[in-house]
Amino acid sequence: MMLKTHKAPDKGSQFSTPSEKVVHGRKNLKLMDVNYRRNTESDYTEKIDQLSKNFDYSSNSNYYWGEPELSLLYGTPLYEAASPYQQKALNHIY
């Protein structure tokens, strides 16, 4: 049985000179820095944590949270047989 082998890429196939590696590395670092800064500026973890602490399911359980068509099991016989309360609960799951 023969094993398939792959030819190793040539050493210079990705970059032609060491200076190009440095430039490429600087571009990556700059992009990573910009991405990190934007992510930290848009970090809503604390706001989400506060909202979750203040959330009261019993006060919000009588409403659909999204379109009924987006509910779990929507359009199935099980969904059609469910009570309106159960249908809303299926909507909350999705």
FIGU-257746 format. One record per residue: residue number from 1; residue in three letters; x, y, z of N, C-alpha, C in turn. Coordinates in pm, 1 decimal, always signed. Atoms other than C-alpha are relative to their C-alpha. Layout:
REM residues N
+-----+-----+----------+----------+----------+----------+----------+----------+----------+----------+----------+
!   n ! res !      n_u !      n_v !      n_w !     ca_u !     ca_v !     ca_w !      c_u !      c_v !      c_w !
+-----+-----+----------+----------+----------+----------+----------+----------+----------+----------+----------+
! NUM ! Ala !        X !        Y !        Z !        X !        Y !        Z !        X !        Y !        Z !
...
+-----+-----+----------+----------+----------+----------+----------+----------+----------+----------+----------+
This chain:
REM residues 94
+-----+-----+----------+----------+----------+----------+----------+----------+----------+----------+----------+
!   n ! res !      n_u !      n_v !      n_w !     ca_u !     ca_v !     ca_w !      c_u !      c_v !      c_w !
+-----+-----+----------+----------+----------+----------+----------+----------+----------+----------+----------+
!   1 ! Met !    +85.1 !   -117.8 !     +0.0 !     +0.0 !     +0.0 !     +0.0 !    +89.6 !   +124.0 !     +0.0 !
!   2 ! Met !    -80.0 !   -122.1 !    +13.8 !   +143.1 !   +335.2 !   -104.0 !    -65.3 !   +113.3 !    +79.0 !
!   3 ! Leu !    +48.4 !   -118.3 !    -69.2 !   +109.9 !   +643.8 !   +111.4 !    +12.8 !   +120.2 !    -91.0 !
!   4 ! Lys !     -8.3 !   -124.0 !    +76.6 !    +32.1 !   +973.1 !    -50.1 !    +91.4 !    +95.9 !    +74.2 !
!   5 ! Thr !    -89.0 !    -98.1 !    -61.6 !   +301.6 !  +1224.9 !    +15.0 !    -20.3 !   +134.1 !    -66.9 !
!   6 ! His !    +12.6 !   -135.4 !    +52.1 !   +297.6 !  +1595.6 !    -30.0 !   +137.5 !    +62.6 !     -5.9 !
!   7 ! Lys !   -127.2 !    -69.6 !    +14.5 !   +584.1 !  +1803.6 !   -151.6 !     +2.2 !   +119.5 !    +94.9 !
!   8 ! Ala !    -15.6 !   -113.7 !    -90.9 !   +708.4 !  +2049.9 !   +107.8 !    +12.2 !   +127.7 !    -81.3 !
!   9 ! Pro !    -10.7 !   -126.1 !    +74.1 !   +671.0 !  +2411.7 !     +0.0 !   +144.2 !    +48.5 !     -1.1 !
!  10 ! Asp !   -133.8 !    -58.0 !     +9.3 !   +984.2 !  +2586.4 !   -116.3 !    +17.2 !   +102.6 !   +110.6 !
!  11 ! Lys !    -26.9 !    -93.7 !   -109.3 !  +1150.0 !  +2795.4 !   +151.8 !    -38.2 !   +142.2 !    -36.0 !
!  12 ! Gly !    +27.0 !   -137.5 !    +39.6 !  +1106.8 !  +3114.9 !    -43.9 !   -135.1 !    +19.7 !    -64.9 !
!  13 ! Ser !   +126.0 !    -11.4 !    +72.9 !   +758.7 !  +3046.2 !   -176.6 !    -95.4 !   +101.2 !    +62.2 !
!  14 ! Gln !    +93.8 !    -91.7 !    -62.7 !   +574.6 !  +3255.5 !    +80.4 !    +54.1 !   +142.6 !     +2.6 !
!  15 ! Phe !    -62.8 !   -131.0 !     -4.4 !   +816.2 !  +3545.5 !   +119.6 !   +132.2 !     -8.4 !    -75.3 !
!  16 ! Ser !   -124.3 !     +6.8 !    +76.7 !  +1105.2 !  +3634.2 !   -101.7 !   +120.4 !    +50.3 !    +78.4 !
!  17 ! Thr !   -113.0 !    -51.8 !    -77.4 !  +1318.2 !  +3827.4 !   +147.0 !    -39.4 !    +12.4 !   +146.5 !
!  18 ! Pro !    +31.8 !    -17.5 !   -142.2 !  +1345.0 !  +3856.4 !   +525.5 !    -71.0 !   +131.8 !    +29.9 !
!  19 ! Ser !    +64.0 !   -129.3 !    -26.7 !  +1240.9 !  +4223.0 !   +507.9 !   -149.5 !     -5.2 !    -28.9 !
!  20 ! Glu !   +143.3 !    +13.8 !    +27.9 !   +907.9 !  +4122.6 !   +353.1 !    -70.4 !    -69.4 !   +115.6 !
!  21 ! Lys !    +58.1 !    +65.3 !   -117.1 !   +848.2 !  +3896.0 !   +653.2 !    -25.5 !   +102.4 !   +110.1 !
!  22 ! Val !    +14.4 !   -103.1 !   -102.9 !   +901.2 !  +4192.3 !   +884.9 !   -118.3 !    +90.0 !    -31.8 !
!  23 ! Val !   +111.1 !    -86.6 !    +40.9 !   +660.5 !  +4413.1 !   +688.1 !   -131.8 !    -73.5 !    +18.2 !
!  24 ! His !   +121.9 !    +79.7 !    -13.9 !   +402.9 !  +4133.9 !   +677.9 !    -35.9 !    -14.5 !   +148.1 !
!  25 ! Gly !    +23.3 !    +12.7 !   -143.7 !   +443.8 !  +4082.7 !  +1053.5 !    -51.9 !   +128.3 !    +61.8 !
!  26 ! Arg !    +46.4 !   -129.5 !    -51.7 !   +398.6 !  +4454.0 !  +1124.9 !   -145.2 !    +25.2 !    -38.9 !
!  27 ! Lys !   +139.2 !    -18.5 !    +43.5 !    +79.2 !  +4461.4 !   +919.9 !    -92.8 !    -84.7 !    +85.3 !
!  28 ! Asn !    +82.4 !    +86.7 !    -84.1 !    -56.4 !  +4165.5 !  +1114.8 !    -14.1 !    +56.1 !   +140.5 !
!  29 ! Leu !     +5.7 !    -58.0 !   -134.1 !    +34.4 !  +4327.2 !  +1446.0 !    -90.8 !   +122.0 !     +3.9 !
!  30 ! Lys !    +85.1 !   -119.1 !     +5.2 !   -134.1 !  +4651.1 !  +1342.7 !   -147.3 !    -40.4 !     -9.5 !
!  31 ! Leu !   +137.9 !    +46.7 !    +13.2 !   -449.6 !  +4466.2 !  +1234.9 !    -50.3 !    -61.7 !   +129.9 !
!  32 ! Met !    +40.0 !    +60.5 !   -127.2 !   -454.8 !  +4266.1 !  +1557.1 !    -22.8 !   +106.8 !   +106.2 !
!  33 ! Asp !    +15.1 !   -108.6 !    -95.7 !   -409.9 !  +4584.5 !  +1760.6 !   -131.1 !    +74.5 !    -21.9 !
!  34 ! Val !   +125.5 !    -69.3 !    +32.5 !   -696.5 !  +4759.6 !  +1581.7 !   -118.9 !    -87.3 !    +38.7 !
!  35 ! Asn !   +108.3 !    +92.1 !    -31.8 !   -918.1 !  +4452.7 !  +1619.6 !    -20.1 !    -10.9 !   +151.2 !
!  36 ! Tyr !     +8.0 !     +8.8 !   -146.1 !   -837.6 !  +4419.9 !  +1990.9 !    -61.0 !   +127.1 !    +59.0 !
!  37 ! Arg !    +51.1 !   -128.2 !    -50.3 !   -904.7 !  +4790.7 !  +2054.0 !   -150.2 !    +11.9 !    -26.4 !
!  38 ! Arg !   +143.4 !     -8.6 !    +32.1 !  -1239.8 !  +4777.4 !  +1875.8 !    -81.5 !    -96.7 !    +85.0 !
!  39 ! Asn !    +71.9 !    +97.6 !    -81.9 !  -1340.1 !  +4464.1 !  +2064.7 !    -12.7 !    +46.0 !   +144.4 !
!  40 ! Thr !     +8.6 !    -46.6 !   -138.7 !  -1255.9 !  +4615.2 !  +2402.5 !    -90.4 !   +122.3 !    +12.1 !
!  41 ! Glu !    +88.6 !   -116.4 !     -2.5 !  -1439.9 !  +4937.7 !  +2315.8 !   -146.4 !    -41.3 !    -10.9 !
!  42 ! Ser !   +137.9 !    +44.6 !    +18.1 !  -1750.7 !  +4738.3 !  +2226.4 !    -33.6 !   -116.6 !    +92.2 !
!  43 ! Asp !    +24.5 !   +107.8 !    -95.0 !  -1743.2 !  +4505.7 !  +2528.2 !   -120.5 !    +36.4 !    +86.4 !
!  44 ! Tyr !   +123.1 !    -27.4 !    -72.8 !  -2095.1 !  +4497.6 !  +2669.6 !    -24.7 !   -101.9 !   +110.3 !
!  45 ! Thr !    +14.5 !   +104.9 !   -100.3 !  -2030.4 !  +4221.7 !  +2924.0 !    -65.5 !    +52.6 !   +126.7 !
!  46 ! Glu !    +56.0 !    -54.5 !   -124.1 !  -2105.8 !  +4441.1 !  +3225.8 !   -146.8 !    +37.6 !    -17.2 !
!  47 ! Lys !   +139.5 !    -37.7 !    +24.8 !  -2426.3 !  +4576.5 !  +3071.3 !    -88.2 !   -123.7 !     -9.1 !
!  48 ! Ile !    +76.5 !   +124.3 !    +13.9 !  -2542.6 !  +4226.2 !  +2979.2 !    -16.5 !    -66.4 !   +136.1 !
!  49 ! Asp !     +8.9 !    +57.7 !   -134.4 !  -2462.2 !  +4100.0 !  +3329.9 !   -104.1 !    +72.9 !    +83.8 !
!  50 ! Gln !    +96.6 !    -78.2 !    -77.3 !  -2664.1 !  +4383.6 !  +3484.4 !   -142.9 !    -27.9 !    -46.8 !
!  51 ! Leu !   +133.1 !    +30.1 !    +52.7 !  -2959.6 !  +4320.9 !  +3254.4 !    -46.1 !   -138.9 !    +42.0 !
!  52 ! Ser !    +38.9 !   +136.3 !    -38.0 !  -2954.9 !  +3949.5 !  +3332.0 !    -35.4 !     -8.1 !   +148.2 !
!  53 ! Lys !    +32.8 !     -1.2 !   -142.9 !  -2956.8 !  +4021.9 !  +3707.2 !   -137.3 !    +61.5 !    +24.6 !
!  54 ! Asn !   +127.9 !    -68.9 !    -17.4 !  -3260.0 !  +4249.3 !  +3667.7 !   -114.8 !    -66.8 !    -74.2 !
!  55 ! Phe !   +103.1 !    +62.6 !    +82.2 !  -3448.2 !  +4016.9 !  +3431.8 !    -92.9 !    -84.6 !    +85.9 !
!  56 ! Asp !   +101.1 !    +77.5 !    -71.8 !  -3772.2 !  +3872.2 !  +3569.1 !    -84.5 !    -74.7 !   -102.7 !
!  57 ! Tyr !    +69.1 !    +79.3 !   +102.1 !  -3903.3 !  +3587.6 !  +3354.7 !   -151.3 !     +8.6 !    +15.6 !
!  58 ! Ser !   +145.4 !     -0.3 !    -19.5 !  -4249.0 !  +3591.0 !  +3512.5 !    -64.2 !   +128.0 !    -52.6 !
!  59 ! Ser !    +53.3 !   -125.9 !    +53.2 !  -4293.8 !  +3955.5 !  +3407.4 !     +1.9 !     +4.2 !   -152.1 !
!  60 ! Asn !    -16.3 !     -2.6 !   +145.3 !  -4195.5 !  +3877.7 !  +3048.5 !    -47.1 !   -127.1 !    -69.4 !
!  61 ! Ser !    +35.0 !   +129.5 !    +58.7 !  -4329.1 !  +3525.6 !  +2995.2 !   -130.1 !     +2.4 !    -79.3 !
!  62 ! Asn !   +128.0 !     -5.7 !    +70.6 !  -4667.9 !  +3637.9 !  +2860.0 !    +10.9 !    +61.7 !   -138.6 !
!  63 ! Tyr !    -22.1 !    -64.7 !   +129.4 !  -4514.1 !  +3786.5 !  +2546.7 !    +87.6 !    -87.6 !    -88.6 !
!  64 ! Tyr !    -93.4 !    +60.8 !    +94.5 !  -4355.3 !  +3650.4 !  +2233.8 !   +124.7 !    +87.1 !     -2.3 !
!  65 ! Trp !   -125.5 !    -74.8 !     +2.8 !  -3989.1 !  +3749.5 !  +2227.9 !    +50.2 !    +18.7 !   -141.5 !
!  66 ! Gly !    -34.2 !    -10.8 !   +141.1 !  -3964.6 !  +3709.9 !  +1853.4 !   -121.9 !    -39.4 !    -80.3 !
!  67 ! Glu !   +111.4 !    +41.4 !    +84.5 !  -4185.5 !  +3629.4 !  +1559.9 !    -37.9 !   -144.3 !    +33.0 !
!  68 ! Pro !    +40.5 !   +137.8 !    -30.5 !  -4393.6 !  +3316.3 !  +1633.6 !    +57.9 !   -102.7 !    -98.1 !
!  69 ! Glu !    -53.8 !    +91.6 !   +100.3 !  -4262.4 !  +3163.4 !  +1310.2 !   +142.4 !    -44.0 !    +32.0 !
!  70 ! Leu !   -136.5 !    +35.6 !    -39.0 !  -3915.8 !  +3156.5 !  +1469.3 !     +3.5 !    -90.9 !   +122.4 !
!  71 ! Ser !     +7.0 !    +83.9 !   -119.1 !  -4036.8 !  +2944.8 !  +1760.9 !    +50.4 !   -140.4 !    -28.7 !
!  72 ! Leu !    -42.5 !   +138.9 !     +8.6 !  -3888.9 !  +2604.3 !  +1827.8 !   -122.0 !    -86.4 !    -30.2 !
!  73 ! Leu !   +104.5 !    +95.3 !    +41.2 !  -4103.0 !  +2332.9 !  +1664.0 !   -117.5 !    +66.2 !    -71.9 !
!  74 ! Tyr !   +109.0 !    -68.6 !    +69.9 !  -4315.6 !  +2593.4 !  +1481.6 !    -39.4 !    -78.3 !   -125.0 !
!  75 ! Gly !    +51.0 !    +68.4 !   +118.1 !  -4536.9 !  +2434.8 !  +1216.5 !    -11.2 !   -150.4 !    +15.2 !
!  76 ! Thr !    +10.0 !   +144.4 !    -22.3 !  -4519.5 !  +2088.0 !  +1368.1 !   -130.3 !    -30.3 !    +73.2 !
!  77 ! Pro !   +121.1 !    +36.5 !    -74.6 !  -4817.8 !  +1897.7 !  +1507.8 !    +14.5 !    +24.0 !   +150.9 !
!  78 ! Leu !    -22.2 !    -22.3 !   -142.5 !  -4662.6 !  +1923.8 !  +1853.2 !    -19.7 !   +147.6 !    +35.9 !
!  79 ! Tyr !    +17.3 !   -143.4 !    -23.7 !  -4649.4 !  +2303.3 !  +1829.0 !   -147.7 !    +37.0 !     -9.6 !
!  80 ! Glu !   +142.6 !    -31.9 !    +18.8 !  -5007.6 !  +2319.5 !  +1701.1 !    -84.1 !    -50.5 !   +116.8 !
!  81 ! Ala !    +75.1 !    +56.1 !   -112.2 !  -5126.1 !  +2102.4 !  +1992.7 !    +31.9 !    +69.8 !   +132.0 !
!  82 ! Ala !    -41.6 !    -67.1 !   -123.5 !  -4948.3 !  +2318.1 !  +2250.7 !    -95.4 !   +113.5 !    +34.8 !
!  83 ! Ser !    +81.1 !   -112.9 !    -45.9 !  -5134.5 !  +2572.7 !  +2459.3 !    +70.9 !   +130.1 !    -37.8 !
!  84 ! Pro !    -65.6 !   -128.1 !    +29.1 !  -5070.6 !  +2943.3 !  +2393.0 !   +119.3 !    +27.5 !    +93.3 !
!  85 ! Tyr !   -111.1 !    -18.2 !    -94.2 !  -4853.1 !  +2953.0 !  +2707.2 !   +120.6 !    -83.9 !    -41.7 !
!  86 ! Gln !   -108.5 !    +87.9 !    +43.6 !  -4649.3 !  +2655.8 !  +2582.1 !    +63.2 !    +50.4 !   -129.6 !
!  87 ! Gln !    -54.1 !    -54.2 !   +125.0 !  -4614.0 !  +2814.8 !  +2237.9 !    +92.3 !   +118.5 !    +27.6 !
!  88 ! Lys !    -87.4 !   -112.6 !    -36.6 !  -4471.5 !  +3128.8 !  +2398.0 !   +129.7 !    -51.2 !    +62.3 !
!  89 ! Ala !   -121.0 !    +57.5 !    -59.7 !  -4230.8 !  +2916.0 !  +2602.0 !    +91.3 !    -55.3 !   -109.1 !
!  90 ! Leu !    -80.7 !    +49.1 !   +112.2 !  -4115.6 !  +2750.1 !  +2277.7 !    +63.6 !   +116.8 !    -75.0 !
!  91 ! Asn !    -56.6 !   -119.5 !    +61.9 !  -4063.4 !  +3098.1 !  +2136.4 !   +116.6 !    +54.1 !    +82.4 !
!  92 ! His !   -106.6 !    -49.0 !    -87.6 !  -3848.3 !  +3190.2 !  +2436.3 !   +125.5 !    -84.5 !    -12.1 !
!  93 ! Ile !   -116.4 !    +88.7 !    +11.3 !  -3621.9 !  +2890.0 !  +2382.7 !    +86.5 !    +41.2 !   -116.9 !
!  94 ! Tyr !    -78.9 !    -37.8 !   +117.0 !  -3518.5 !  +3005.2 !  +2038.0 !    +54.1 !   +137.4 !    +18.7 !
+-----+-----+----------+----------+----------+----------+----------+----------+----------+----------+----------+
